[in-house]
């Protein structure tokens, strides 16, 4: 039974921040969080890490493919990502009708009829109501709203609108309603103090008429919670009644694992609320168990920029120090010198703006020039992914891409992955034998890259082999 919190002051008192958590206290909080999922003799332990303060370490030899732990999400909520279907119930995650899908109690959250009066929705609904959410329809289309209120707009044309800014802050609000020990675990987690996170809160506050922006203790605590979520949360796929959506979930133990660009462990999610972590390679007793905060097939530069911009560190793993990335050449672009068809790769590995050198003619090019070519390839291929059918995408990859993008470039690899996902979802019966053979060829090419990287029994390998649904 969740507690009633009727004032902002009560909300702050409820959180009771205590950030000087000792390693022993953190371990106890993790044990409580895992509950019955904690093994009697776990093959992992929390310990100080030379990588980032604390980490997860093997208590014995762990074989490749062996399960390390399972963990339920501490809190979940909608991602509210651009392009996502916002008419998805915030509680059960079913896809709702295209019209009239907002909560009948006027909290402006999308919720199904079964969940509108549920215990899971009651507190957050009351909280949003107290903040007096603005009617988005009135904000963006007052004439339409006025016509609807006057009854001059046909009912079939009346629709609901969801503000993704207020929807995204829902996960943070849910943290305030966790149990005392759960809140202590959230507060013990690391949070990057990025100014952009404060802007996220300010923009969300503008969706309400009585958001307590002048209450400094509340705003500081909310900023801390948003920082924890943005630093540690994962996007986890969830499928309900054939509708797939991405949830934003906080999995504290999974988040404590430190990053490596080709990690020795990998994770996947079961219906958005359960994380499963397995060893991708053999892990010796005492070895740190690592995961990746990026996509494993991204290039060195792309991973480096992502980690610097979102996680605020520069990775120094073996892969990041090899400009060929174990001979995969995921960063490679074509040489632009007349008569040369060589591959151009970054020279330096310690900068996000390296010089580039052709492996054939050995000419050196400035980063600004090569970045333009990479952006062209990225935009061209992504535009096709978003607009093309699978058959058109196959033709584009096989016939047009070789003119401007080497087959090893990570953007083209991502395009091949997109074809595999779409063909797998729609079913083999939709495609002819030649197209299925192409999908199988793409799969083998990607598996060969993963093998070169030393990725072992990683989640991506299992996904494209359809071992994980």
C-alpha positions in Angstrom: 0.0 0.0 0.0 1.6 3.3 -1.1 1.6 6.3 1.2 -0.5 9.4 0.7 1.5 12.5 0.2 -0.7 15.6 0.1 1.9 18.4 0.2 5.2 19.3 -1.3 6.7 19.5 2.2 5.5 15.9 2.9 7.0 14.9 -0.4 10.4 16.2 0.7 10.2 14.6 4.2 9.2 11.3 2.5 12.4 11.3 0.5 14.7 11.7 3.6 17.9 12.0 1.5 21.0 10.3 2.9 23.8 10.2 0.3 26.7 9.2 2.5 25.9 5.5 1.9 28.7 3.1 2.9 29.6 0.1 0.7 28.1 -2.1 3.3 24.8 -0.1 3.4 24.7 -0.1 -0.4 25.1 -3.9 -0.5 22.3 -4.3 2.0 20.0 -2.0 0.1 20.7 -4.0 -3.1 20.0 -7.3 -1.3 16.6 -5.9 -0.1 15.9 -4.7 -3.6 16.6 -8.1 -5.2 14.4 -9.9 -2.7 13.7 -13.4 -3.7 15.7 -13.0 -6.9 18.9 -12.9 -4.8 20.8 -16.2 -5.0 21.8 -17.7 -1.7 25.4 -17.8 -2.8 25.7 -15.2 -5.6 28.6 -15.3 -8.0 29.0 -11.6 -7.8 29.7 -9.0 -5.1 29.9 -5.2 -4.9 33.4 -3.8 -4.3 35.6 -0.7 -4.9 36.5 -0.3 -8.6 39.5 1.4 -10.2 37.2 2.3 -13.1 34.5 4.4 -11.4 34.5 4.1 -7.6 32.4 1.0 -7.2 31.5 -2.0 -9.4 30.4 -5.6 -9.5 33.0 -8.3 -9.2 33.0 -12.1 -9.7 33.2 -14.1 -6.4 34.3 -17.2 -8.4 35.0 -18.2 -12.0 31.9 -17.5 -14.2 31.6 -19.4 -17.4 30.5 -17.7 -20.7 26.7 -17.8 -20.9 26.2 -18.3 -17.2 23.5 -16.2 -15.5 25.0 -13.6 -13.1 21.8 -12.1 -11.7 18.2 -11.1 -12.4 16.8 -7.9 -11.2 13.3 -6.2 -11.3 13.0 -2.6 -12.1 12.9 -0.3 -9.0 10.7 2.2 -10.9 9.5 2.4 -14.5 7.8 5.0 -16.6 7.3 6.1 -20.2 10.3 7.3 -22.2 8.2 9.9 -24.0 10.7 9.8 -26.8 10.2 11.7 -30.0 8.3 9.5 -32.4 7.0 7.2 -29.8 3.2 6.4 -29.5 2.2 8.6 -26.6 -1.3 7.1 -26.4 0.1 4.2 -24.4 -1.3 3.5 -20.9 1.3 4.7 -18.3 0.4 1.7 -16.0 -0.2 -1.4 -18.1 1.4 -0.1 -21.3 -1.4 -1.2 -23.6 -1.9 0.8 -26.8 -5.0 3.1 -26.3 -7.5 4.4 -28.7 -6.4 7.2 -31.0 -8.9 9.6 -29.4 -10.2 10.2 -25.9 -7.4 8.3 -24.1 -6.5 10.7 -21.2 -7.3 9.9 -17.6 -11.0 10.8 -16.8 -9.7 12.5 -13.6 -7.9 15.2 -15.6 -4.4 14.5 -14.6 -3.6 14.6 -18.4 -1.8 11.2 -18.4 -2.8 8.6 -20.9 -4.3 5.7 -19.0 -6.7 2.9 -19.9 -10.1 2.5 -18.2 -8.9 -0.5 -16.1 -6.0 1.5 -14.7 -7.6 4.9 -14.2 -8.9 4.0 -10.7 -6.1 1.6 -9.8 -3.8 1.8 -6.8 -0.9 2.0 -9.2 -2.2 5.3 -10.7 -4.0 6.9 -7.7 -1.1 8.8 -6.1 0.5 10.1 -9.3 -3.0 11.1 -10.6 -3.7 13.1 -7.5 -0.2 14.7 -7.6 -0.6 15.9 -11.2 -4.1 17.2 -10.4 -2.7 19.3 -7.5 -0.1 20.8 -9.9 -3.0 21.8 -12.2 -1.9 20.5 -15.6 -2.5 22.8 -18.5 -4.8 21.4 -21.2 -2.5 20.9 -24.2 -5.3 21.2 -26.6 -6.2 24.6 -25.2 -2.5 25.6 -25.3 -1.8 24.6 -28.9 -5.2 25.0 -30.6 -7.5 27.2 -28.6 -10.0 27.6 -31.4 -10.4 23.9 -31.8 -10.8 23.5 -28.0 -13.3 26.3 -27.9 -15.3 24.7 -30.7 -15.2 21.4 -28.9 -16.4 23.0 -25.6 -19.2 24.7 -27.5 -20.2 21.4 -29.1 -19.6 22.7 -32.6 -16.8 20.2 -33.3 -18.1 16.7 -34.1 -17.2 14.2 -31.4 -15.3 12.1 -34.0 -13.0 15.0 -34.6 -12.3 15.7 -30.9 -9.0 14.2 -29.7 -6.6 14.1 -26.8 -3.1 15.5 -26.8 -0.2 14.4 -24.5 2.6 16.7 -23.6 5.8 14.6 -23.7 7.5 17.0 -21.3 5.1 16.3 -18.5 4.9 12.6 -19.4 8.7 12.2 -19.1 8.7 13.6 -15.5 6.3 10.9 -14.4 9.1 8.4 -13.6 10.7 10.9 -11.3 7.4 11.5 -9.5 7.0 7.8 -9.0 10.3 7.7 -7.1 8.7 9.8 -4.3 6.2 7.0 -3.7 8.7 4.2 -3.3 9.3 2.6 0.1 11.9 4.0 2.6 14.6 1.5 1.6 13.9 1.9 -2.1 14.2 5.7 -1.8 17.4 5.2 0.1 18.8 3.1 -2.8 17.8 5.7 -5.4 19.5 8.4 -3.3 22.7 6.2 -3.0 23.1 6.1 -6.7 25.4 8.4 -8.7 23.8 11.4 -10.5 25.5 13.6 -13.1 24.7 17.3 -12.3 24.1 18.3 -15.9 22.4 21.7 -16.4 20.3 20.2 -19.2 18.6 18.1 -16.6 17.4 21.2 -14.8 16.1 22.5 -18.1 14.2 19.3 -18.5 12.5 20.0 -15.1 11.8 23.6 -16.0 10.2 22.7 -19.3 8.0 20.1 -17.5 7.0 22.7 -14.9 5.7 24.9 -17.7 3.1 22.2 -18.3 1.4 22.9 -15.0 -0.1 26.0 -13.4 1.0 25.3 -9.8 4.3 23.5 -10.1 6.3 24.3 -7.0 9.2 25.9 -8.8 9.8 28.4 -5.9 10.2 25.5 -3.3 14.0 25.1 -3.4 14.2 21.9 -1.2 11.7 20.2 -3.5 13.3 21.4 -6.7 16.8 20.3 -5.5 15.4 16.9 -4.6 13.6 16.6 -7.9 16.8 17.6 -9.7 18.7 14.9 -7.9 16.1 12.3 -8.8 16.1 13.3 -12.5 19.9 13.2 -12.4 19.8 9.7 -11.0 17.4 8.6 -13.7 19.2 10.2 -16.6 22.5 8.8 -15.4 21.4 5.3 -14.6 18.1 4.3 -16.2 17.8 2.0 -19.2 15.3 1.9 -22.1 13.7 -1.5 -22.0 11.3 -2.9 -24.6 7.8 -4.0 -23.4 5.3 -5.8 -25.5 1.6 -6.0 -24.5 -1.1 -7.4 -26.8 1.2 -7.1 -29.8 2.1 -3.5 -29.1 5.7 -2.8 -28.3 6.8 0.3 -26.4 10.0 1.4 -24.7 9.9 1.9 -21.0 12.4 3.9 -18.9 13.5 1.6 -16.1 15.8 2.0 -13.1 17.7 -1.2 -12.5 20.2 -0.2 -9.7 22.4 -3.3 -9.7 22.6 -3.4 -13.5 23.5 0.3 -13.4 26.3 -0.2 -10.9 28.2 -2.3 -13.4 30.9 -0.3 -15.1 31.4 0.3 -18.8 33.6 -1.4 -21.2 33.2 -1.1 -25.0 33.4 -4.8 -25.5 32.2 -6.0 -22.1 32.4 -9.4 -20.5 28.7 -9.5 -19.6 25.6 -8.5 -21.4 22.0 -7.8 -20.4 18.6 -8.0 -21.9 15.1 -7.2 -20.6 12.0 -9.3 -20.2 8.9 -7.2 -20.9 10.5 -4.0 -19.7 10.5 -4.9 -16.0 13.1 -7.6 -15.5 16.8 -7.4 -16.4 18.8 -10.5 -17.0 22.6 -10.3 -16.9 24.7 -13.1 -18.2 28.5 -13.6 -18.8 29.4 -13.0 -22.4 32.9 -14.4 -21.9 34.6 -16.4 -19.1 35.1 -14.1 -16.1 37.9 -15.1 -13.6 37.4 -15.0 -9.9 38.0 -11.4 -8.7 37.4 -10.0 -12.2 35.2 -6.9 -12.6 32.0 -7.7 -14.4 31.4 -5.0 -17.1 28.6 -4.0 -19.4 28.4 -1.4 -22.1 26.6 1.9 -22.0 26.6 2.2 -25.8 25.7 0.1 -28.8 28.4 -2.5 -29.3 28.6 -1.9 -33.0 29.1 1.8 -32.9 32.4 3.1 -34.1 35.1 4.4 -31.7 34.3 8.0 -32.4 30.5 7.6 -32.0 30.9 5.7 -28.7 33.4 8.3 -27.5 31.1 11.3 -28.3 28.1 9.5 -26.7 30.0 8.7 -23.5 31.5 12.2 -23.2 28.1 13.9 -23.8 25.9 11.7 -21.7 28.1 9.9 -19.1 30.9 12.5 -18.8 33.9 10.3 -19.1 36.4 9.1 -21.8 36.8 5.4 -22.1 40.3 4.0 -22.2 39.6 0.4 -22.9 41.7 -1.7 -25.4 39.2 -1.3 -28.1 39.1 2.5 -27.9 42.9 2.5 -28.2 42.9 0.6 -31.5 41.9 2.7 -34.5 41.1 -0.4 -36.5 38.8 -1.8 -33.7 40.2 -5.3 -33.9 40.3 -5.2 -37.7 36.5 -4.4 -38.0 37.1 -0.9 -39.4 33.7 0.3 -38.1 34.8 3.9 -38.4 36.1 3.6 -42.0 35.1 5.9 -44.8 36.2 5.9 -48.5 39.2 7.9 -49.5 38.3 11.0 -51.6 41.6 11.3 -53.5 41.1 10.9 -57.2 41.9 7.3 -58.3 42.1 6.0 -54.8 39.5 3.6 -53.3 41.2 3.0 -50.0 39.8 3.1 -46.5 40.3 6.2 -44.4 40.3 5.7 -40.6 41.0 8.0 -37.6 44.7 8.3 -36.7 44.6 9.3 -33.0 42.5 7.5 -30.5 42.6 10.0 -27.6 40.6 12.8 -29.2 37.1 13.3 -30.6 38.4 15.3 -33.5 41.3 13.2 -34.9 43.1 13.4 -38.2 42.2 10.7 -40.7 44.6 8.6 -42.9 44.0 6.6 -46.0 45.3 3.0 -45.6 46.1 2.9 -49.3 47.5 6.3 -50.5 48.4 7.4 -46.9 47.1 10.9 -47.4 45.9 12.6 -44.2 42.6 14.5 -44.1 41.2 16.9 -41.4 38.5 15.6 -39.1 36.0 18.3 -40.2 36.1 17.1 -43.8 35.7 13.4 -42.9 33.0 14.2 -40.3 30.9 15.8 -43.2 31.2 12.5 -45.2 30.2 10.5 -42.1 27.2 12.8 -41.5 26.2 12.4 -45.1 26.3 8.6 -44.9 24.4 8.7 -41.6 21.7 11.0 -42.8 21.3 9.3 -46.1 20.9 5.8 -44.6 18.7 6.9 -41.7 16.4 8.7 -44.0 16.0 5.5 -46.0 15.4 3.4 -42.9 12.6 5.7 -41.9 10.9 5.8 -45.3 11.7 2.6 -47.2 10.1 -0.8 -47.3 12.3 -3.7 -46.4 12.7 -4.6 -50.1 13.7 -1.1 -51.0 16.1 -1.0 -48.1 17.8 -4.2 -49.3 18.2 -2.7 -52.8 19.6 0.5 -51.3 22.1 -1.4 -49.1 23.3 -3.7 -51.9 23.2 -1.4 -54.9 23.6 2.2 -53.8 25.4 2.2 -50.5 28.7 0.7 -51.9 29.1 3.9 -53.9 29.5 6.1 -50.9 30.0 3.9 -47.8 32.4 1.0 -47.1 30.7 -2.2 -46.1 32.4 -2.1 -42.7 31.1 1.3 -41.7 28.9 1.1 -38.6 26.1 3.1 -40.1 25.7 0.5 -42.9 25.9 -2.3 -40.3 23.1 -0.6 -38.4 21.0 -0.5 -41.6 21.5 -4.3 -42.1 20.5 -4.8 -38.5 17.3 -2.8 -39.2 16.5 -5.2 -42.1 17.0 -8.2 -39.9 14.7 -6.8 -37.1 12.0 -5.9 -39.6 12.0 -9.2 -41.4 12.1 -11.1 -38.2 9.1 -9.2 -36.8 7.0 -9.5 -39.9 7.7 -13.2 -40.4 9.5 -15.2 -43.0 6.3 -15.9 -44.9 6.3 -12.2 -46.1 9.5 -12.6 -48.1 10.8 -14.7 -51.0 13.8 -17.1 -50.7 16.3 -14.6 -52.1 15.3 -12.0 -49.6 15.6 -14.5 -46.7 19.0 -15.5 -48.0 20.1 -11.8 -47.9 18.9 -11.5 -44.3 20.9 -14.6 -43.5 24.0 -13.1 -45.2 23.6 -9.9 -43.2 23.4 -11.9 -40.0 26.6 -13.8 -40.8 28.4 -10.5 -41.6 27.4 -9.0 -38.3 28.3 -12.2 -36.4 31.7 -12.1 -37.9 32.2 -8.5 -36.7 31.1 -9.5 -33.2 33.6 -12.4 -33.3 36.4 -10.0 -34.3 35.5 -7.7 -31.5 35.6 -10.5 -29.0 32.0 -9.9 -28.0 31.4 -13.6 -27.0 27.9 -14.6 -26.1 26.6 -11.1 -26.1 22.9 -10.1 -26.2 23.1 -8.8 -29.8 24.4 -12.2 -31.0 21.5 -14.0 -29.2 19.0 -11.5 -30.6 20.0 -11.9 -34.3 20.2 -15.7 -33.8 16.6 -15.4 -32.4 17.6 -17.0 -29.1 16.0 -14.1 -27.3 12.5 -12.9 -28.3 
